[in-house]
Amino acid sequence: MSDTTPERLRQQVADAGDPWQPDNVYFQRAEARMDAQWAGLVYPFIRHCDFSDTLDLACGHGRNSTKLLGLATRLTLIDVQPGNIEICRQRFRDHPNVTCLVGNGFGMQPIPDVSLTLIYCFDAMVHFYPEVVRSYLRDAARVLQRGGRAFMHHSNYPQTTIWWSNPHSRNTMTHTLFATYAEEAGLLVLQQKVLNWGSDVDLDCLSLVEKI
Ligand SMILES: C[S@@+](CC[C@H](N)C(=O)[O-])C[C@H]1O[C@@H](n2cnc3c(N)ncnc32)[C@H](O)[C@@H]1O
């Protein structure tokens, strides 16, 4: 895939990001699934990571952040939807170590260079366009400390059909293309786990990459 332009990225961010307004029924339903997903799927995959300076990327209403809060010294939340970030600001207002930021949808500005030990992204990147995933991986190489890791739950659905018509609204991505993008960004792919989502076999992938 050739390099994209900021304008095209902005269009793709809007196309895949606009449905996630704060009143989307997803948020309430997903909250109820967090304990089981964390214990059965997520934490076993990331338990050896250094959580001290963690970013919850595409945080939604912060259900993952409630788990990360107990592990992180500093926790930053980014989402492209201002309404979701406002909900997180209220939810975590009693936690001075939590910072909530609206992002541009394809990079982690204003996170400083070489500052994070972990980028965490669950149940969100599965909807992002490939060029947006690639852009985030490039920026991950900027913001991660050496030895820092990015945990990314992404699509493994190869069809180039319209994302919202695909199973579970997955965008186009494969575990091999993701690994190519990570390596191109200078990140080491430590582990990938292809998984079923609901009854859809091998629809998703968990990837753990490291800044070397
Ligand atoms: C399905 S929700 C998942 C939220 C959260 N990760 C969770 O597990 O509850 C997808 C989230 O990604 C956010 N989002 C969509 N596109 C984004 C992008 N390009 N960059 C950052 N956030 C984005 C949406 O606003 C929404 O909050």
PDBQT file of the ligand as one rigid body, heavy atoms in Angstrom, charges set to zero:
ROOT
HETATM    1  C1  LIG A 301     -16.236  -0.007  19.817  1.00  0.00    +0.000 C 
HETATM    2  S1  LIG A 301     -15.727   1.400  20.756  1.00  0.00    +0.000 S 
HETATM    3  C2  LIG A 301     -14.573   0.663  21.914  1.00  0.00    +0.000 C 
HETATM    4  C3  LIG A 301     -14.250   1.546  23.068  1.00  0.00    +0.000 C 
HETATM    5  C4  LIG A 301     -13.321   0.899  24.115  1.00  0.00    +0.000 C 
HETATM    6  N1  LIG A 301     -12.037   0.542  23.563  1.00  0.00    +0.000 N 
HETATM    7  C5  LIG A 301     -13.995  -0.288  24.737  1.00  0.00    +0.000 C 
HETATM    8  O1  LIG A 301     -13.471  -1.416  24.627  1.00  0.00    +0.000 OA
HETATM    9  O2  LIG A 301     -15.035  -0.099  25.372  1.00  0.00    +0.000 OA
HETATM   10  C6  LIG A 301     -14.636   2.201  19.591  1.00  0.00    +0.000 C 
HETATM   11  C7  LIG A 301     -14.037   3.478  20.140  1.00  0.00    +0.000 C 
HETATM   12  O3  LIG A 301     -13.025   3.915  19.255  1.00  0.00    +0.000 OA
HETATM   13  C8  LIG A 301     -13.131   5.329  19.105  1.00  0.00    +0.000 C 
HETATM   14  N2  LIG A 301     -12.499   5.632  17.827  1.00  0.00    +0.000 N 
HETATM   15  C9  LIG A 301     -12.985   5.399  16.598  1.00  0.00    +0.000 A 
HETATM   16  N3  LIG A 301     -12.078   5.728  15.669  1.00  0.00    +0.000 NA
HETATM   17  C10 LIG A 301     -10.994   6.176  16.333  1.00  0.00    +0.000 A 
HETATM   18  C11 LIG A 301      -9.702   6.609  15.944  1.00  0.00    +0.000 A 
HETATM   19  N4  LIG A 301      -9.358   6.656  14.659  1.00  0.00    +0.000 N 
HETATM   20  N5  LIG A 301      -8.831   6.977  16.894  1.00  0.00    +0.000 NA
HETATM   21  C12 LIG A 301      -9.172   6.942  18.199  1.00  0.00    +0.000 A 
HETATM   22  N6  LIG A 301     -10.377   6.547  18.642  1.00  0.00    +0.000 NA
HETATM   23  C13 LIG A 301     -11.261   6.134  17.725  1.00  0.00    +0.000 A 
HETATM   24  C14 LIG A 301     -14.621   5.590  19.177  1.00  0.00    +0.000 C 
HETATM   25  O4  LIG A 301     -14.930   6.926  19.455  1.00  0.00    +0.000 OA
HETATM   26  C15 LIG A 301     -15.032   4.618  20.270  1.00  0.00    +0.000 C 
HETATM   27  O5  LIG A 301     -14.926   5.202  21.529  1.00  0.00    +0.000 OA
ENDROOT
TORSDOF 0
